[in-house]
Amino acid sequence: MFASAMKLFENEGLRVAAIRGFWRPGQGSDNYRQYTENLEKGMAPKQAAANTWTGRSLPDLVTR
């Protein structure tokens, strides 16, 4: 899904510099579960987010 969206933006000449996610408890989000597990392991919030599936997948898709 992200890759398709990013390709569409690229084809339209748009540059994506960042993506923000919002994960809520109780909605079955794997990202939220991974995020909270990472926090429990002592990671800082930014590092915990970067170590979720989405966080690991996006660096290849976002232009720097």
PyMOL CGO cylinders between C-alpha atoms (Angstrom):
from pymol import cmd
from pymol.cgo import CYLINDER

trace = [
    CYLINDER, 0.00, 0.00, 0.00, 2.74, 2.48, 0.92, 0.3, 1, 1, 1, 1, 1, 1,
    CYLINDER, 2.74, 2.48, 0.92, 4.80, 1.57, -2.13, 0.3, 1, 1, 1, 1, 1, 1,
    CYLINDER, 4.80, 1.57, -2.13, 1.81, 2.11, -4.45, 0.3, 1, 1, 1, 1, 1, 1,
    CYLINDER, 1.81, 2.11, -4.45, 1.02, 5.48, -2.89, 0.3, 1, 1, 1, 1, 1, 1,
    CYLINDER, 1.02, 5.48, -2.89, 4.64, 6.57, -3.08, 0.3, 1, 1, 1, 1, 1, 1,
    CYLINDER, 4.64, 6.57, -3.08, 4.84, 5.56, -6.75, 0.3, 1, 1, 1, 1, 1, 1,
    CYLINDER, 4.84, 5.56, -6.75, 1.69, 7.58, -7.47, 0.3, 1, 1, 1, 1, 1, 1,
    CYLINDER, 1.69, 7.58, -7.47, 3.15, 10.64, -5.74, 0.3, 1, 1, 1, 1, 1, 1,
    CYLINDER, 3.15, 10.64, -5.74, 6.42, 10.21, -7.62, 0.3, 1, 1, 1, 1, 1, 1,
    CYLINDER, 6.42, 10.21, -7.62, 4.57, 9.98, -10.94, 0.3, 1, 1, 1, 1, 1, 1,
    CYLINDER, 4.57, 9.98, -10.94, 2.78, 13.22, -10.06, 0.3, 1, 1, 1, 1, 1, 1,
    CYLINDER, 2.78, 13.22, -10.06, 6.07, 14.95, -9.32, 0.3, 1, 1, 1, 1, 1, 1,
    CYLINDER, 6.07, 14.95, -9.32, 5.42, 15.12, -5.58, 0.3, 1, 1, 1, 1, 1, 1,
    CYLINDER, 5.42, 15.12, -5.58, 8.19, 14.59, -3.02, 0.3, 1, 1, 1, 1, 1, 1,
    CYLINDER, 8.19, 14.59, -3.02, 7.37, 12.94, 0.30, 0.3, 1, 1, 1, 1, 1, 1,
    CYLINDER, 7.37, 12.94, 0.30, 9.77, 13.87, 3.07, 0.3, 1, 1, 1, 1, 1, 1,
    CYLINDER, 9.77, 13.87, 3.07, 7.98, 12.26, 6.04, 0.3, 1, 1, 1, 1, 1, 1,
    CYLINDER, 7.98, 12.26, 6.04, 5.11, 10.02, 7.02, 0.3, 1, 1, 1, 1, 1, 1,
    CYLINDER, 5.11, 10.02, 7.02, 3.34, 10.14, 10.37, 0.3, 1, 1, 1, 1, 1, 1,
    CYLINDER, 3.34, 10.14, 10.37, 1.50, 7.20, 11.85, 0.3, 1, 1, 1, 1, 1, 1,
    CYLINDER, 1.50, 7.20, 11.85, -1.04, 7.11, 14.66, 0.3, 1, 1, 1, 1, 1, 1,
    CYLINDER, -1.04, 7.11, 14.66, -1.63, 3.80, 16.42, 0.3, 1, 1, 1, 1, 1, 1,
    CYLINDER, -1.63, 3.80, 16.42, -4.32, 3.38, 19.05, 0.3, 1, 1, 1, 1, 1, 1,
    CYLINDER, -4.32, 3.38, 19.05, -4.55, 0.70, 21.73, 0.3, 1, 1, 1, 1, 1, 1,
    CYLINDER, -4.55, 0.70, 21.73, -7.31, -1.86, 21.43, 0.3, 1, 1, 1, 1, 1, 1,
    CYLINDER, -7.31, -1.86, 21.43, -7.59, -1.80, 17.64, 0.3, 1, 1, 1, 1, 1, 1,
    CYLINDER, -7.59, -1.80, 17.64, -5.43, -4.86, 16.94, 0.3, 1, 1, 1, 1, 1, 1,
    CYLINDER, -5.43, -4.86, 16.94, -2.59, -2.88, 15.40, 0.3, 1, 1, 1, 1, 1, 1,
    CYLINDER, -2.59, -2.88, 15.40, 0.60, -4.90, 15.02, 0.3, 1, 1, 1, 1, 1, 1,
    CYLINDER, 0.60, -4.90, 15.02, 2.51, -1.62, 14.84, 0.3, 1, 1, 1, 1, 1, 1,
    CYLINDER, 2.51, -1.62, 14.84, 1.06, -0.48, 18.17, 0.3, 1, 1, 1, 1, 1, 1,
    CYLINDER, 1.06, -0.48, 18.17, 1.89, -3.82, 19.78, 0.3, 1, 1, 1, 1, 1, 1,
    CYLINDER, 1.89, -3.82, 19.78, 5.46, -3.69, 18.44, 0.3, 1, 1, 1, 1, 1, 1,
    CYLINDER, 5.46, -3.69, 18.44, 5.78, -0.04, 19.51, 0.3, 1, 1, 1, 1, 1, 1,
    CYLINDER, 5.78, -0.04, 19.51, 4.71, -0.74, 23.10, 0.3, 1, 1, 1, 1, 1, 1,
    CYLINDER, 4.71, -0.74, 23.10, 6.94, -3.83, 23.28, 0.3, 1, 1, 1, 1, 1, 1,
    CYLINDER, 6.94, -3.83, 23.28, 9.86, -1.70, 22.11, 0.3, 1, 1, 1, 1, 1, 1,
    CYLINDER, 9.86, -1.70, 22.11, 9.12, 0.93, 24.77, 0.3, 1, 1, 1, 1, 1, 1,
    CYLINDER, 9.12, 0.93, 24.77, 9.06, -1.82, 27.40, 0.3, 1, 1, 1, 1, 1, 1,
    CYLINDER, 9.06, -1.82, 27.40, 12.52, -2.88, 26.19, 0.3, 1, 1, 1, 1, 1, 1,
    CYLINDER, 12.52, -2.88, 26.19, 13.74, 0.62, 27.05, 0.3, 1, 1, 1, 1, 1, 1,
    CYLINDER, 13.74, 0.62, 27.05, 13.75, 2.20, 23.58, 0.3, 1, 1, 1, 1, 1, 1,
    CYLINDER, 13.75, 2.20, 23.58, 13.06, 5.91, 23.23, 0.3, 1, 1, 1, 1, 1, 1,
    CYLINDER, 13.06, 5.91, 23.23, 9.72, 6.64, 21.49, 0.3, 1, 1, 1, 1, 1, 1,
    CYLINDER, 9.72, 6.64, 21.49, 11.31, 7.57, 18.15, 0.3, 1, 1, 1, 1, 1, 1,
    CYLINDER, 11.31, 7.57, 18.15, 13.49, 4.46, 18.17, 0.3, 1, 1, 1, 1, 1, 1,
    CYLINDER, 13.49, 4.46, 18.17, 10.53, 2.30, 19.22, 0.3, 1, 1, 1, 1, 1, 1,
    CYLINDER, 10.53, 2.30, 19.22, 8.50, 3.60, 16.26, 0.3, 1, 1, 1, 1, 1, 1,
    CYLINDER, 8.50, 3.60, 16.26, 11.39, 3.08, 13.86, 0.3, 1, 1, 1, 1, 1, 1,
    CYLINDER, 11.39, 3.08, 13.86, 11.58, -0.55, 14.98, 0.3, 1, 1, 1, 1, 1, 1,
    CYLINDER, 11.58, -0.55, 14.98, 7.99, -1.42, 13.98, 0.3, 1, 1, 1, 1, 1, 1,
    CYLINDER, 7.99, -1.42, 13.98, 7.11, -3.01, 10.64, 0.3, 1, 1, 1, 1, 1, 1,
    CYLINDER, 7.11, -3.01, 10.64, 6.08, 0.36, 9.24, 0.3, 1, 1, 1, 1, 1, 1,
    CYLINDER, 6.08, 0.36, 9.24, 9.16, 2.09, 10.63, 0.3, 1, 1, 1, 1, 1, 1,
    CYLINDER, 9.16, 2.09, 10.63, 11.45, -0.48, 9.03, 0.3, 1, 1, 1, 1, 1, 1,
    CYLINDER, 11.45, -0.48, 9.03, 9.58, -0.36, 5.70, 0.3, 1, 1, 1, 1, 1, 1,
    CYLINDER, 9.58, -0.36, 5.70, 9.38, 3.38, 5.13, 0.3, 1, 1, 1, 1, 1, 1,
    CYLINDER, 9.38, 3.38, 5.13, 13.01, 4.52, 4.90, 0.3, 1, 1, 1, 1, 1, 1,
    CYLINDER, 13.01, 4.52, 4.90, 13.28, 3.00, 1.42, 0.3, 1, 1, 1, 1, 1, 1,
    CYLINDER, 13.28, 3.00, 1.42, 10.14, 4.86, 0.30, 0.3, 1, 1, 1, 1, 1, 1,
    CYLINDER, 10.14, 4.86, 0.30, 10.66, 8.37, 1.70, 0.3, 1, 1, 1, 1, 1, 1,
    CYLINDER, 10.66, 8.37, 1.70, 12.94, 10.72, -0.18, 0.3, 1, 1, 1, 1, 1, 1,
    CYLINDER, 12.94, 10.72, -0.18, 15.64, 12.46, 1.80, 0.3, 1, 1, 1, 1, 1, 1,
]
cmd.load_cgo(trace, "trace")
